[in-house]
Structures are given as C-alpha cells and as structure tokens.
Amino acid sequence: MIGRIIREIGSIRQKKKQLLIAIDGRCASGKTTLAEKLKERLSCNIIHMDDFFLRPEQRTAERYYEPGGNVDRERFAAEVLLPLKSGKAFSYRPFDCHTMKLSEPIMTEQSEITIIEGTYSCHPALWNFYDLHIFLTVSPEEQFQRLAKRNKENLQVFREKWIPLEERYFNAYKIDARCELKFKT
C-alpha cells in the first residue's frame, strides 16, 4: 500500500511541485496511521479533519441531516485549503472535542506535500482542492474491534451515531468509487 501510494505521488510530482492529498475512509480504517507512515517517508505536513468538527452552536438537525454535514468544511476551506493554495505559512484553530471549543492556533509552514486525513476530507465541496484522493475501508467486525480497543466507553455512540453518519456520506457521494486509490486495511 505505502509503495503504491508513493509511486502515485512520484508520478503526480513530475507535473506539480506542491501536492495536496486527501485520505478519507471509515473510522478505525487506519487513516491517521497511514498519514503518519507517509510523513516518515515523505517529510510532509498532516492536517486532521477531526480538528474541524462542528462547534456546539453549529450542531443543528439540519446540518446533521446533510451527508457529511457534521464537519465544518467551510472553516476548513477558509483556514486551511485556501491558505495552502496561496503558498504562504498559515494557522488554523483545531476544535477540541473535550472542551467543545476552538484551541489555540497551530502555525503551519508550507510543505511540498500536505496530507489531509480524516473522514469527510473528500466531501464534494472540498474535492477539487486535492491532487490525489485515497479511500481506506475496513470490515465492520475489524472496525468494531479497533474502536473497542481505542475507545470502548464510546463504542455504542460510534455504532448508533458516528458510523451511520459516515455511511450516509460515503453512499450519498460515492466517495470510495471516486477516489483514485482504495485499500482495505
């Protein structure tokens, strides 16, 4: 998997100097782990979509009804994607799920490669910013085992809320079918 992704990146880099890569997929499919492994090999930036979950005042029934609506893609585009395209250093404020507030800004220098990892990174409103789209999937059994291992107390919330929201997003926009690279972990 890593070798295939690096070869694809190498091919794209022959045409473009700066690359923006999205790693989308099911929760517990290995998106963060893959991004970290690529960072070790490619010396790139990683930005996490989890830093852009909705703030409490944005969490409306209408917003949750939208496929992929539970991430603040408008703030993500304004604070990350547009500055990345400008080629200058920038900062963004990650959302902290424990305090339910925005944290202190993170300063980010430009890099030749930036990876955006997390579910909803390939939302149609964000799709055209990326040079490469990667989708990771995992069997439901393995997914629940991984979730139980890392967050057993919230497993029921994942099963009843977060996974159905993800699946609705994947199905509505056919994310896996649109991505250039797909892997089952």
C-alpha positions as CSV (number, residue, x, y, z in Angstrom):
1,M,0.0,0.0,0.0
2,I,2.7,2.5,1.0
3,G,4.8,1.7,-2.1
4,R,1.8,2.1,-4.4
5,I,0.9,5.5,-2.8
6,I,4.5,6.8,-3.0
7,R,4.7,5.7,-6.7
8,E,1.5,7.6,-7.4
9,I,2.7,10.7,-5.6
10,G,6.0,10.5,-7.6
11,S,4.1,10.4,-10.8
12,I,2.0,13.4,-9.8
13,R,5.1,15.3,-8.6
14,Q,6.5,15.2,-12.1
15,K,3.7,17.6,-13.1
16,K,3.2,19.6,-9.9
17,K,5.6,20.9,-7.3
18,Q,3.1,21.2,-4.4
19,L,0.7,18.4,-3.7
20,L,-2.4,18.2,-1.6
21,I,-3.5,14.6,-0.7
22,A,-6.8,13.5,1.0
23,I,-7.0,10.3,3.0
24,D,-10.7,9.6,3.6
25,G,-12.4,6.4,4.8
26,R,-14.2,4.6,7.6
27,C,-13.4,5.3,11.2
28,A,-10.8,2.9,12.5
29,S,-9.6,2.1,9.0
30,G,-6.1,3.4,9.5
31,K,-6.2,6.9,8.0
32,T,-4.1,8.5,10.8
33,T,-1.6,5.6,10.8
34,L,-1.2,5.8,7.1
35,A,-0.7,9.5,7.2
36,E,2.0,9.2,9.8
37,K,3.8,6.4,7.8
38,L,3.7,8.6,4.7
39,K,5.1,11.5,6.8
40,E,8.0,9.4,7.8
41,R,8.9,8.6,4.2
42,L,7.9,11.9,2.5
43,S,8.6,14.6,5.2
44,C,5.2,16.3,4.7
45,N,2.5,18.1,6.7
46,I,-0.5,16.4,8.1
47,I,-3.8,18.2,9.0
48,H,-6.6,16.2,10.6
49,M,-10.2,16.6,9.7
50,D,-11.1,15.8,13.3
51,D,-9.9,19.3,14.1
52,F,-12.8,20.7,12.2
53,F,-15.8,19.0,13.8
54,L,-18.8,21.3,14.3
55,R,-18.8,23.7,17.3
56,P,-21.8,23.3,19.6
57,E,-23.7,26.3,18.0
58,Q,-23.4,24.7,14.6
59,R,-24.8,21.3,15.6
60,T,-28.3,21.6,14.2
61,A,-30.7,18.9,13.0
62,E,-30.5,20.5,9.5
63,R,-26.7,20.3,9.5
64,Y,-26.6,16.7,10.7
65,Y,-29.1,15.8,8.0
66,E,-26.7,16.8,5.3
67,P,-24.4,13.9,4.2
68,G,-21.1,14.9,5.6
69,G,-22.6,17.8,7.4
70,N,-21.0,17.1,10.8
71,V,-17.7,18.7,9.9
72,D,-17.1,22.4,9.5
73,R,-15.9,22.3,5.9
74,E,-16.4,26.0,5.4
75,R,-13.9,26.8,8.2
76,F,-11.6,24.1,6.9
77,A,-11.6,25.6,3.4
78,A,-11.1,29.1,4.7
79,E,-8.4,28.3,7.3
80,V,-6.5,25.5,5.6
81,L,-7.3,24.9,1.9
82,L,-7.3,28.5,0.6
83,P,-4.1,29.4,2.5
84,L,-2.4,26.2,1.2
85,K,-3.2,27.3,-2.3
86,S,-1.6,30.7,-1.6
87,G,1.7,29.1,-0.9
88,K,2.2,31.0,2.4
89,A,2.5,29.9,6.0
90,F,-0.8,29.9,7.8
91,S,-2.5,29.0,11.1
92,Y,-5.8,27.2,12.0
93,R,-7.6,26.6,15.2
94,P,-8.4,23.0,15.9
95,F,-11.7,22.1,17.6
96,D,-11.2,20.3,20.9
97,C,-13.9,17.7,21.5
98,H,-13.3,17.6,25.2
99,T,-13.7,21.3,25.9
100,M,-16.1,21.8,22.9
101,K,-14.1,24.9,21.9
102,L,-11.5,26.0,19.4
103,S,-8.0,25.6,20.7
104,E,-5.0,27.9,20.3
105,P,-3.9,28.4,16.7
106,I,-1.4,26.0,15.1
107,M,1.1,27.6,12.9
108,T,1.8,25.7,9.7
109,E,4.6,26.2,7.2
110,Q,4.1,25.3,3.6
111,S,5.4,21.9,2.5
112,E,5.8,20.3,-0.9
113,I,3.3,17.7,0.2
114,T,0.4,18.2,2.6
115,I,-1.9,15.3,3.7
116,I,-5.4,16.0,4.9
117,E,-6.5,12.9,6.8
118,G,-9.9,12.1,8.1
119,T,-13.4,11.2,7.2
120,Y,-15.2,13.9,5.2
121,S,-11.9,15.2,3.7
122,C,-13.2,14.2,0.2
123,H,-16.5,15.9,0.5
124,P,-17.6,17.3,-2.9
125,A,-17.2,20.9,-1.6
126,L,-13.5,20.1,-1.0
127,W,-12.8,17.6,-3.7
128,N,-11.2,19.8,-6.3
129,F,-8.5,21.1,-4.0
130,Y,-6.8,17.8,-3.9
131,D,-4.3,16.2,-6.3
132,L,-4.8,12.7,-5.0
133,H,-7.7,11.1,-3.2
134,I,-7.2,7.9,-1.1
135,F,-10.0,5.8,0.5
136,L,-9.5,3.3,3.3
137,T,-12.1,0.7,4.3
138,V,-12.3,-1.9,6.9
139,S,-14.7,-4.8,7.6
140,P,-17.4,-4.0,10.2
141,E,-16.0,-6.7,12.5
142,E,-12.5,-5.4,12.4
143,Q,-13.8,-1.8,12.7
144,F,-15.6,-2.6,16.0
145,Q,-12.6,-4.5,17.4
146,R,-10.4,-1.5,16.7
147,L,-12.9,1.0,18.1
148,A,-13.3,-1.1,21.2
149,K,-9.6,-1.2,21.7
150,R,-9.1,2.5,21.5
151,N,-12.4,3.9,22.9
152,K,-14.5,1.1,24.5
153,E,-16.7,3.6,26.5
154,N,-17.9,5.3,23.4
155,L,-18.4,2.2,21.2
156,Q,-22.2,2.4,21.3
157,V,-22.1,6.1,20.2
158,F,-20.0,5.1,17.3
159,R,-22.3,2.3,16.4
160,E,-25.5,4.3,16.7
161,K,-24.4,7.8,15.6
162,W,-21.0,8.3,14.0
163,I,-20.8,5.2,11.8
164,P,-24.3,5.8,10.3
165,L,-23.4,9.4,9.6
166,E,-20.2,8.3,7.8
167,E,-22.0,5.6,5.8
168,R,-24.7,8.1,4.7
169,Y,-21.9,10.5,3.5
170,F,-20.0,7.6,1.7
171,N,-23.2,6.4,0.0
172,A,-24.5,9.8,-1.0
173,Y,-21.3,11.0,-2.7
174,K,-19.9,7.6,-3.7
175,I,-16.6,8.6,-2.1
176,D,-14.9,5.2,-2.5
177,A,-15.7,4.9,-6.2
178,R,-14.4,8.4,-6.9
179,C,-11.0,8.0,-5.2
180,E,-8.0,7.1,-7.3
181,L,-6.6,4.7,-4.7
182,K,-8.6,2.4,-2.5
183,F,-7.3,0.0,0.2
184,K,-8.9,-2.4,2.6
185,T,-7.0,-2.5,5.9
